[in-house]
Amino acid sequence: MAIAVTALPDSKLPRVGTTIFTVMSRLAAECGAINLSQGFPDFEPPPRLVELVNEAMRCGRNQYAPMAGDPQLLEAIAAKVLSLYGCDVDGAAGITVTSGATEALFAAIHAVVRPGDEVILLEPAYDSYEPAVELAGGRALRIPLLRPHFAVDWDRVRRTLSPRTRLVIVNSPHNPTGAVFSPSDLDALEDVLRSSDALLLADEVYEHMVFDGHAHASLLTRPELAARSLVVSSFGKTFHCTGWKVGYCVAPPALASEFRKVHQFVQFAVAAPLQAALARFMIEQPGHALELPGFYQRKRDRFCQLIEATPLRCTPSAGTYFQLADYSAVSDLPDVEFARWMTRELGVATIPVSVFSDGATAERLVRFCFAKNDPTLDAAGERLARLAQIGGP
Ligand SMILES: Cc1ncc(COP(=O)(O)O)c(C=O)c1O
């Protein structure tokens, strides 16, 4: 017997459907395409980390972890934040371990945004921000990043700020564009916010993927910004284990306390053996994160070189494990249609960039994920090179 709903209220998120990441990964599987769409590695986490999870499970770390996080993991995160960003946080009071960065973003938005509040987003924007703002009763104001380098229009941010602005959401390194903040962006952000009470939500999940010798310009490097910020990161990105969904949020204690009020009723506590293992791994191998820029830069360079042999055009990403490519030389199709065509006809799945904006864009850009083994990238490159012979749709 099928269950039929008798009274369905109006949707709270009428514009939201299945995310493009699910759609493209499904299409990739159906077509046997190489999946460079959704952002996850096709290689394994460090073997020692997996061993430590197994060990934690065998040693009885199988019941609820403390609500805010495993104390050892909170300490390990605090030590990292101090050594990399010079930010002295009391882990017990200011850091909360969450079920991925996704939960941290949701809890942060719900901790501070009230009905009628305005929230500034920089577009293209990661897809989870706006639905969380809407569910909290807030209104998202989208400011386009400036082409061609996807820089922030700080003057426009200044003009958009008002007494109604509760939160400004920033994301560096930036998904999907690969743009990163420089220290002068942090100067501008400090300057713009000086006359405002707005809080900041910084999505820094790609903090360890910044290339070409630059350092990650974390908001935690600036006391003035850190004092009004919730800074979010993701172990999934750093340790090649996106499926574990473990992240964290760093905030001043008073803000962390509000954050935890939401976290404890969304998630309560995050998988205990994963936290125990991550803590031990961070203590044993503090160098892992420091090797990521070189590791991913080599993959970026390999992928960009492969793209050079095709009619696609790209400017190498400054950060993240994503690379944008312009396909205007081969097709005029809107990016969603082009991405579907490319998955079916060329056997390479990507993400159309317009899905990160509110409505269609005139750009002809798709996003590739290069967090893949070299043979996967090479095979994708070979398939993409066929564009030169067959042309676009
Ligand atoms: C910019 C950005 N923020 C947040 C997330 C979510 O991270 P997690 O998988 O830890 O929830 C992602 C994942 O792709 C992302 O790209």
Ligand as a Chemical Component Dictionary entry (heavy atoms), coordinates in Angstrom:
data_LIG
# 
_chem_comp.id                   LIG 
_chem_comp.type                 NON-POLYMER 
_chem_comp.pdbx_formal_charge   0 
_chem_comp.three_letter_code    LIG 
# 
loop_
_chem_comp_atom.comp_id 
_chem_comp_atom.atom_id 
_chem_comp_atom.alt_atom_id 
_chem_comp_atom.type_symbol 
_chem_comp_atom.charge 
_chem_comp_atom.model_Cartn_x 
_chem_comp_atom.model_Cartn_y 
_chem_comp_atom.model_Cartn_z 
_chem_comp_atom.pdbx_ordinal 
LIG C1 C1 C 0 32.455 26.027 -0.256 1  
LIG C2 C2 C 0 31.978 24.810 0.467  2  
LIG N1 N1 N 0 31.463 24.950 1.690  3  
LIG C3 C3 C 0 31.025 23.881 2.386  4  
LIG C4 C4 C 0 31.071 22.607 1.872  5  
LIG C5 C5 C 0 30.543 21.453 2.672  6  
LIG O1 O1 O 0 31.543 20.744 3.306  7  
LIG P1 P1 P 0 31.249 19.380 4.089  8  
LIG O2 O2 O 0 31.288 18.279 3.086  9  
LIG O3 O3 O 0 32.302 19.291 5.128  10 
LIG O4 O4 O 0 29.876 19.512 4.687  11 
LIG C6 C6 C 0 31.596 22.416 0.588  12 
LIG C7 C7 C 0 31.633 21.059 -0.004 13 
LIG O5 O5 O 0 31.755 20.894 -1.192 14 
LIG C8 C8 C 0 32.056 23.550 -0.128 15 
LIG O6 O6 O 0 32.564 23.426 -1.363 16 
# 
loop_
_chem_comp_bond.comp_id 
_chem_comp_bond.atom_id_1 
_chem_comp_bond.atom_id_2 
_chem_comp_bond.value_order 
_chem_comp_bond.pdbx_ordinal 
LIG C1 C2 SING 1  
LIG C2 N1 SING 2  
LIG C2 C8 DOUB 3  
LIG N1 C3 DOUB 4  
LIG C3 C4 SING 5  
LIG C4 C5 SING 6  
LIG C4 C6 DOUB 7  
LIG C5 O1 SING 8  
LIG O1 P1 SING 9  
LIG P1 O2 DOUB 10 
LIG P1 O3 SING 11 
LIG P1 O4 SING 12 
LIG C6 C7 SING 13 
LIG C6 C8 SING 14 
LIG C7 O5 DOUB 15 
LIG C8 O6 SING 16 
# 
